[in-house]
Amino acid sequence: MKEIKTDLKFNFQSLLSNKIQQSKDSIDSININLPYISFSIKPKNKEKIVAKEIIIRLSDKRILNNKECCNDCIRNAVISLNEIRQFLVNKQIDLMDYTNSSLYLLIEMILESIRQFFTYIEKYEIDSKFNNSFEKKEIYFGALELLRSHIYRCLIQISKIASVNIPKISYRIEYNEKWELNYYTEIKQSK
């Protein structure tokens, strides 16, 4: 992956610190890899169904593909990201009996990254209409590219739960499965 110009670092300490301890206890069939942690799971049928829907719906989102996303798409990024958020919250509702599941965690990691992205661009007073300086545009594009790569890597993990390949975007995006840890705050194990 090319180097991204941003000082944004995603922080999932509160989401993943307890999972580190749990991962030592659960060994099954599917290996899930996240920043600083890997674990094995055996997803329930409900999780597989929801995971397939997530893959199908999100893999067709133009905002997640830097090769397909034009200037209007960038300008409408906030709208598109809010639509993704709403869809994922609805999937969490579908999983309300599975809040400790890995799929629920992966959904929450995407939602949290979108929240952190919005907070980051608000901190720099960046709007997607680009009435800002060149420097602010670069900050915005760097943060958006980092968000895309994070969501894509989460989708790779979700596709494992769904037992499907990611359609449409996998051959056009430059990201691989390896997490770029320099864009993540290190996870410390809870005691």
N, C-alpha and C positions, 0 to 999 in steps of 0.2 A: 504494500500500500504506500502511496506517496505520502510524504510528510504533510501534516495539516498544520496550518498557521493559526493556532489558537492557544490561549492559556486556560481554556475550560478543561476541568477535570471532573468526571462524574464521580459522585460519592455514593456508594451503596453500603456503607458500614452498617446502618441499621437494618437493612434487608438481608445481608449475607452473613453477618457475624454468627448468628445462631445456626445457620445452615452448615457452617464449618463443623460444628460439633455433631450435628445430625448426620453429616455425610460419612462419619466414621462408623455409623451404625447400620447404614442401609447399603446393601450390595445386591444388585439385581441385574437387569438386562440392558438398559440403555444408559450410555455414558453422557452426562451433561457437563459441558465445560463453560465456566463463567470466569470473570476476572478473579484470579487468586484462589479459585476453588473448582474442584471437579467432584462429581458424585455419580453414582449409578441409581437408576430408578426402574420401577415397573409401573407404567402409567395405567390408570383405569380406563375403561372403554369411553366413559364420558369425556375424560381429558383428551383422548385421541380424536374424538369427534370435534370438540371445540378447537383443538390445535389445527386440524385440517381446515376448518373455516377461517381461522386467523391467517394461515398460509395463503389460502386462495384469495381472500379479500385484500390483504396487505401487499401481496406480491404484485398487485396491479396498480398500486398507488404511484403516480408519476413523481411525486415529491421525494420518494425514496430512491429514485434513480437519477443520478447526476448526469447521465448520458441522454436522458429523455426529457429532463426538466428544462423548460425554456424560461425566459425572463418573466412572463406572466405567472408561471408556476412558482418561481421564487417569490414574486410579489404576493402570491396567494398562499405562501407556505404556512403562515399562522392559521389560516382557515383550514387548510388540509391537515395540519397537525392536530388541530382541535377536533376534526372529524375522526381522526385515528384514535385520539383519546376517548371520545365518546363511544366508539365501537369497542375499544378494549375494556372500558368500564362495564359495558353491557356483557362482555364475555366473562368478566369477573362475577357479575351477577349470576350468569349461567353456572359458574363454578362455586357458588356460595357454600356448598357442602364440601368443597375441596380447597379451602383456603390455605391449607398446609402443603398443597401439592407443588411440584416443581413448575408446572405450567402456570399456576397462579403467580408464583414468584417471578417467572420470566415476563409475564404480562406486567407485573408491578415494576420490574426493571425498565421496561419500555416507557411506562407512564412516568416513572420518576425521572428518566432521562429527558423526556419532553418538558416536564416541570422545571428541571434544572436548566434546560436550554432557554425557556422563556424567561426565567429569572436572570440568566446571564445576559441576554440581549436587552432586557429592561435596565440592567445595571449600566450598560453602555449607552442607554437611551437610543437604541437602534429600532427603527421601524422598517417594515418590509416595503415601504414606498420609496425608500432610499433617498430621502431628503437629507442625507447625511454625507459626511466626508468620505473620501476614498478609503481612509484608514478604517472607518466604521464598517464600510462595506466588506472589507477584507476580514474583519473580526466576525461579522455576520456569516460570511461564506465559510470561513474556517469552522465556526461552531456548528453550522448546518451540516457540513461534510462529516464532522465528528459524530453528530447525532445520527446521520444516515448509516455510518459504518457500525455504530452501536446497535441500532435497530436491526440491521441486516444480520449481525452476529447473533442477536437474540432469536431472529427468525430461523437461523440455521439450527439452533437448539430446539426450537419449537417444532421444526420439521422432523427432528428425530422422534419426538413424542408422537407426531402424526404419522410417522412412517411413510413420508412422501418427500420428494425432492421439491425444492422451491422452484415453481414455474416462472417463466418469463424473465425474471431479473438475474438469475444466477449466472448466466453467460454474459451479461452486459456490465456487471459491476466489478470493480477492481478489488474488492475486499475478499479476504480469505477468512477461514474460521478462527485464525489466531487472534486473540485479543491483544490490542496494542496497550500494554499495561501502563505506559507513560501517560495515558489519558484517563487513568483511574486512580482514585485514592486507595492506598493499600488497605486491605481488610484486616482488622485485628480481631482475633478470636475472643469471644466473650467468655467470661469465667463462670 
